Amino acid sequence: MRTRWPSLTDDFNENGKVVVAVKFSPTGSAIDVNIVPRGTTGGARLQEIALRKAKELKLNVDAGATDQQTVTFEMNFKVTQ
C-alpha cells in the first residue's frame, strides 16, 4: 500500500534535503524518528523541522504487515517567496 506524504509549510531560510528513517507501530503511528546522515544536506534547522514533521506522519495500516515497519524517505526543503 502506498502512503502519500503531505507537503508542509514552516519557517526556514535555506534549501536542503533531510533523509529521515521513521519506525511505525502496527497502528501506523510514528514511534521512532532518526536523521540519516548519508544524503542529508540540510542544516540543524531543517533537521529539527524534519524530525518534528516526521513524528506527525501516519502510515496506512496493513493487516498483513509485521509488528513494526521502518520507512526511510527524503524531505526536500525549498525556500519560496
C-alpha positions as a Markdown table, in Angstrom:
| # | Residue | x | y | z |
|---|---|---|---|---|
| 1 | Met | 0.0 | 0.0 | 0.0 |
| 2 | Arg | 1.4 | 3.4 | -0.9 |
| 3 | Thr | 1.4 | 6.3 | 1.6 |
| 4 | Arg | 1.2 | 9.8 | 0.3 |
| 5 | Trp | 3.4 | 12.2 | 2.3 |
| 6 | Pro | 2.0 | 15.6 | 2.9 |
| 7 | Ser | 3.6 | 18.8 | 1.8 |
| 8 | Leu | 4.5 | 21.2 | 4.6 |
| 9 | Thr | 5.0 | 24.8 | 5.4 |
| 10 | Asp | 7.4 | 26.0 | 8.1 |
| 11 | Asp | 9.8 | 28.7 | 8.9 |
| 12 | Phe | 13.2 | 28.2 | 7.4 |
| 13 | Asn | 15.6 | 30.1 | 5.2 |
| 14 | Glu | 17.8 | 27.5 | 3.4 |
| 15 | Asn | 17.3 | 24.9 | 0.7 |
| 16 | Gly | 18.2 | 21.4 | 1.5 |
| 17 | Lys | 17.3 | 17.8 | 1.9 |
| 18 | Val | 16.9 | 15.7 | 5.0 |
| 19 | Val | 16.8 | 11.9 | 5.0 |
| 20 | Val | 14.7 | 10.5 | 7.8 |
| 21 | Ala | 14.1 | 7.0 | 9.0 |
| 22 | Val | 10.7 | 6.6 | 10.7 |
| 23 | Lys | 9.6 | 3.5 | 12.6 |
| 24 | Phe | 5.9 | 3.0 | 12.7 |
| 25 | Ser | 3.7 | 0.9 | 15.1 |
| 26 | Pro | 1.2 | -1.6 | 13.9 |
| 27 | Thr | -1.5 | 1.1 | 14.1 |
| 28 | Gly | 0.5 | 3.4 | 11.7 |
| 29 | Ser | 1.8 | 5.9 | 14.3 |
| 30 | Ala | 5.4 | 7.1 | 14.2 |
| 31 | Ile | 7.2 | 5.7 | 17.3 |
| 32 | Asp | 10.8 | 6.5 | 16.5 |
| 33 | Val | 12.4 | 9.1 | 14.1 |
| 34 | Asn | 16.1 | 9.4 | 13.2 |
| 35 | Ile | 18.1 | 11.5 | 10.8 |
| 36 | Val | 20.0 | 9.5 | 8.2 |
| 37 | Pro | 23.3 | 11.4 | 7.7 |
| 38 | Arg | 24.0 | 9.9 | 4.3 |
| 39 | Gly | 22.2 | 12.1 | 1.8 |
| 40 | Thr | 21.2 | 14.8 | 4.2 |
| 41 | Thr | 22.3 | 18.3 | 3.1 |
| 42 | Gly | 20.1 | 20.4 | 5.3 |
| 43 | Gly | 21.5 | 22.1 | 8.5 |
| 44 | Ala | 20.3 | 21.9 | 12.0 |
| 45 | Arg | 17.1 | 23.9 | 11.5 |
| 46 | Leu | 15.9 | 21.8 | 8.6 |
| 47 | Gln | 16.7 | 18.6 | 10.5 |
| 48 | Glu | 14.7 | 19.9 | 13.5 |
| 49 | Ile | 11.7 | 20.6 | 11.2 |
| 50 | Ala | 12.1 | 17.2 | 9.5 |
| 51 | Leu | 12.1 | 15.3 | 12.9 |
| 52 | Arg | 9.0 | 17.2 | 14.1 |
| 53 | Lys | 7.1 | 16.7 | 10.9 |
| 54 | Ala | 8.0 | 13.1 | 10.6 |
| 55 | Lys | 6.7 | 12.4 | 14.1 |
| 56 | Glu | 3.3 | 13.7 | 12.9 |
| 57 | Leu | 3.1 | 11.2 | 10.0 |
| 58 | Lys | 0.6 | 8.3 | 10.0 |
| 59 | Leu | 1.3 | 5.2 | 7.9 |
| 60 | Asn | -1.6 | 3.4 | 6.2 |
| 61 | Val | -2.4 | 0.3 | 8.2 |
| 62 | Asp | -1.6 | -3.0 | 6.5 |
| 63 | Ala | -3.2 | -6.0 | 8.3 |
| 64 | Gly | -0.5 | -8.4 | 6.9 |
| 65 | Ala | 2.4 | -6.2 | 7.9 |
| 66 | Thr | 4.9 | -7.0 | 10.6 |
| 67 | Asp | 4.6 | -5.6 | 14.1 |
| 68 | Gln | 6.7 | -2.5 | 13.2 |
| 69 | Gln | 7.7 | -1.0 | 9.9 |
| 70 | Thr | 10.6 | 1.4 | 9.2 |
| 71 | Val | 10.3 | 3.7 | 6.2 |
| 72 | Thr | 13.2 | 5.9 | 5.0 |
| 73 | Phe | 12.4 | 8.9 | 2.9 |
| 74 | Glu | 13.7 | 12.3 | 1.9 |
| 75 | Met | 12.2 | 15.6 | 2.9 |
| 76 | Asn | 13.2 | 18.3 | 0.4 |
| 77 | Phe | 13.1 | 21.9 | 1.6 |
| 78 | Lys | 12.9 | 24.8 | -0.8 |
| 79 | Val | 12.6 | 28.4 | 0.1 |
| 80 | Thr | 9.7 | 30.2 | -1.7 |
| 81 | Gln | 8.9 | 33.8 | -1.7 |
